[in-house]
Amino acid sequence: MIKSFQLLMLFCLGTFFLSCSPEPSASAPKPQVTPVPTKVTLVKKSSSGICHDGTSGSFARTKNFTPYANMDLCISSGGRPYKGFKSSIDIAEQEAIDENRSFVTLYDRSDWNHWIDADSDCQNTRHELLISTSKIAVGFKSDDQCNVLTGSWYDPYSGENYSNSKDLDLDHVVPLKFAHGHGGDMWSREKKQKFANDLDNLLLVSASLNRQKGAKGLDEWLPPNHSYRCDYIAHFNAVMAKYELKYIPSEQRIVNKMVKACNQ
């Protein structure tokens, strides 16, 4: 009897603990995955070569097309803007007229035709300068002698010498974009081309330093080679004067201080 009672108690206790055991926790809800949108075509160049953006009445019904990220890329590929298209320059200019304020057109590098082959000998401005400034006879990429590959060049920005032309950029001392914003925006395409290929405004320099400089003026960038800085300032100012480009007042104050320091 006692033994039966003990067995019954053990059974009950076992049932009790099993009923009190925590239930397995529910699995955490799966995070919702936001679908990645497919790439949107912003501009379509039709089979007939017409570029349509989203404002064109023919955009939706143009089914056979080549996609482009913007109208500039489509047009530069040889396409034609649709009838009635207004560029961002056209819109900005009209807004300036409506608001009776001055307007500097948006910079478009393609307006400043550079690295031309002025004497039609297959060597453009860059390669002509590579030839004329090398301290040794240059080596060409191919037998046609159009593109320079090797030579010996001194970069005044870094103070270093280079032997591979691929390591060099042809820098506009006064950058094209800087000139555009300081009086060159209203020049004719012919004058812009002259400026972009003027040897007085060109230097072969380290490609990395040229890209570091970008379109900066004297108040924002100077060559890391300190011994060349005053020459660079004088060179920059000479080109500004040659083309009658004007600093804004805040820039002019800084430039004046630089010139004064160089003259001491």
C-alpha positions in Angstrom: 0.0 0.0 0.0 2.7 2.4 1.0 4.7 1.5 -2.1 1.7 2.1 -4.3 1.2 5.5 -2.6 4.9 6.4 -3.2 4.6 5.5 -6.8 1.5 7.6 -7.1 3.3 10.6 -5.5 6.2 10.3 -7.9 3.8 10.2 -10.8 2.0 13.4 -9.7 5.3 15.3 -9.0 6.6 14.3 -12.4 3.4 15.6 -14.0 3.6 18.8 -12.0 7.1 19.7 -13.2 6.4 18.8 -16.7 3.4 21.2 -16.7 5.5 23.9 -15.2 8.3 23.6 -17.6 8.6 26.8 -19.8 7.3 26.4 -23.3 9.8 26.8 -26.0 10.0 30.4 -26.9 8.5 31.5 -30.1 11.0 32.2 -32.8 11.6 35.9 -33.4 9.7 37.4 -36.2 11.6 37.6 -39.5 12.6 41.1 -40.5 10.8 42.4 -43.4 13.0 42.7 -46.5 12.5 45.8 -48.5 12.7 44.9 -52.1 15.5 46.7 -54.0 14.0 48.8 -56.7 15.0 48.0 -60.2 17.1 50.6 -62.1 15.0 53.4 -63.5 15.6 54.7 -67.0 15.7 58.4 -66.8 16.4 59.1 -70.5 15.6 57.1 -73.6 17.3 57.5 -76.9 14.9 56.2 -79.5 15.9 54.2 -82.6 15.6 57.4 -84.6 18.2 59.1 -82.3 15.9 61.4 -80.3 16.5 61.7 -76.5 13.4 61.7 -74.3 13.4 62.4 -70.6 10.4 62.1 -68.3 9.0 65.4 -69.4 8.7 64.4 -73.0 5.3 63.4 -74.3 6.9 60.5 -76.1 8.8 59.1 -73.1 6.2 56.4 -72.1 5.5 55.2 -75.6 9.1 54.9 -76.7 9.7 51.2 -76.4 12.7 50.6 -78.6 15.5 52.7 -76.9 19.0 52.9 -75.5 18.9 54.0 -71.8 21.0 56.9 -70.4 21.3 58.4 -66.9 20.6 62.0 -68.1 20.0 64.1 -71.2 23.6 65.3 -71.4 24.9 61.8 -71.8 22.3 61.0 -74.4 23.0 64.1 -76.4 26.8 63.6 -76.2 26.4 60.1 -77.6 25.0 61.6 -80.8 21.3 61.9 -79.8 19.1 64.9 -80.4 16.9 66.5 -77.8 13.1 66.2 -78.3 11.3 69.2 -79.6 10.6 71.7 -76.8 13.3 70.4 -74.5 14.7 73.0 -72.1 18.1 72.4 -70.5 18.9 73.3 -66.9 20.8 76.2 -68.3 17.8 77.5 -70.2 15.6 77.2 -67.1 18.1 78.9 -64.8 18.7 81.7 -67.3 15.0 82.3 -67.6 14.6 82.4 -63.9 17.3 85.0 -63.6 15.6 87.1 -66.3 12.2 86.8 -64.5 13.8 87.9 -61.2 15.9 90.7 -62.8 19.2 89.4 -61.5 22.6 88.6 -63.1 23.2 85.1 -64.2 26.4 83.0 -64.7 25.6 80.1 -67.0 26.2 76.7 -65.7 29.6 75.3 -66.5 29.8 72.7 -69.3 33.3 71.4 -69.9 32.4 70.4 -73.5 32.1 74.1 -74.3 35.8 74.5 -73.7 37.3 72.4 -76.5 40.7 71.3 -75.3 43.6 69.2 -76.5 43.1 70.1 -80.1 45.4 69.2 -82.9 46.1 72.7 -84.2 48.6 71.7 -86.9 46.9 68.5 -88.0 50.0 66.3 -87.3 48.0 63.8 -85.1 49.7 65.2 -81.9 47.2 67.1 -79.8 48.0 69.9 -77.3 48.9 67.4 -74.5 51.3 65.4 -76.6 52.9 68.5 -78.2 53.7 69.7 -74.7 55.0 66.3 -73.6 57.4 66.4 -76.6 58.6 70.1 -76.1 59.1 69.8 -72.3 60.8 66.4 -72.0 64.4 66.6 -70.9 65.3 63.6 -73.2 64.0 62.3 -76.5 60.5 60.9 -76.0 59.3 57.4 -76.8 55.9 57.0 -78.6 53.2 54.5 -78.0 53.1 53.4 -81.6 54.9 53.9 -84.9 52.6 56.7 -86.0 54.2 58.9 -83.3 50.9 60.5 -82.2 50.9 59.6 -78.5 53.9 60.1 -76.2 54.6 57.3 -73.7 58.0 57.9 -72.2 60.4 60.8 -71.5 61.6 62.8 -68.6 59.5 65.6 -67.1 59.8 67.8 -64.0 56.6 68.5 -62.1 56.9 71.8 -60.2 53.8 71.0 -58.1 55.5 68.1 -56.4 59.1 68.8 -57.1 59.5 65.3 -58.6 60.6 63.9 -61.9 58.5 61.5 -64.0 59.3 59.2 -66.9 55.9 57.7 -67.8 53.4 60.1 -69.4 50.5 58.2 -67.8 51.6 59.6 -64.4 51.1 63.2 -65.6 48.1 65.4 -66.3 48.1 68.5 -68.4 46.9 71.1 -65.8 45.1 74.4 -66.6 46.9 76.7 -64.1 43.7 78.7 -64.0 41.1 75.9 -64.2 38.5 76.1 -66.9 35.6 76.0 -64.4 37.3 78.7 -62.3 37.7 80.9 -65.5 34.0 80.2 -66.3 32.9 81.6 -62.9 35.1 84.6 -63.1 34.2 86.2 -66.4 34.7 83.5 -69.0 31.1 82.3 -69.0 30.1 84.8 -71.7 33.1 84.1 -74.0 32.5 82.8 -77.4 33.3 79.1 -78.0 36.4 80.2 -80.0 37.8 82.2 -77.1 37.1 79.3 -74.7 39.0 77.0 -77.0 41.9 79.4 -77.2 42.0 79.7 -73.4 41.7 75.9 -73.0 44.7 75.3 -75.3 46.9 78.3 -74.4 50.4 77.1 -73.5 50.7 80.0 -71.1 48.0 78.4 -69.0 49.3 74.8 -69.2 51.6 72.7 -67.0 52.4 69.0 -67.0 52.1 67.9 -63.4 51.4 64.9 -61.2 48.0 63.4 -62.1 47.1 62.9 -58.5 47.9 66.5 -57.6 46.0 67.9 -60.5 42.9 66.0 -59.4 43.4 67.1 -55.9 43.5 70.7 -57.1 40.4 70.4 -59.2 38.8 73.7 -60.0 40.2 75.5 -56.9 41.6 79.0 -56.9 44.5 80.4 -55.0 42.5 80.9 -51.9 41.7 77.1 -51.7 44.8 75.3 -53.1 48.5 75.8 -53.5 51.1 73.2 -54.6 52.7 71.1 -51.8 56.1 72.1 -53.2 56.6 75.2 -51.0 59.5 76.5 -53.1 57.2 76.8 -56.1 54.3 78.4 -54.4 55.2 82.1 -55.2 55.9 81.2 -58.8 52.5 79.5 -59.0 50.7 82.5 -57.5 52.5 84.8 -60.0 51.6 82.4 -62.9 48.0 82.2 -61.9 47.7 86.0 -61.6 49.4 86.5 -65.0 46.8 84.3 -66.7 43.9 86.0 -64.9 45.3 89.4 -66.1 45.9 88.2 -69.7 42.2 87.2 -70.0 40.8 90.0 -67.9 39.3 87.6 -65.4 38.3 89.0 -62.0 38.5 87.7 -58.5 35.6 88.3 -56.2 36.4 90.7 -53.3 37.0 88.0 -50.7 39.4 86.1 -53.0 41.2 89.3 -54.0 42.0 90.1 -50.4 43.6 86.7 -49.8 45.5 86.9 -53.1 46.8 90.4 -52.2 48.1 89.0 -48.9 49.8 86.2 -50.8 51.5 88.5 -53.2 52.7 90.8 -50.4 54.2 87.8 -48.5 56.0 86.6 -51.7 57.4 90.1 -52.3 58.9 90.5 -48.8 
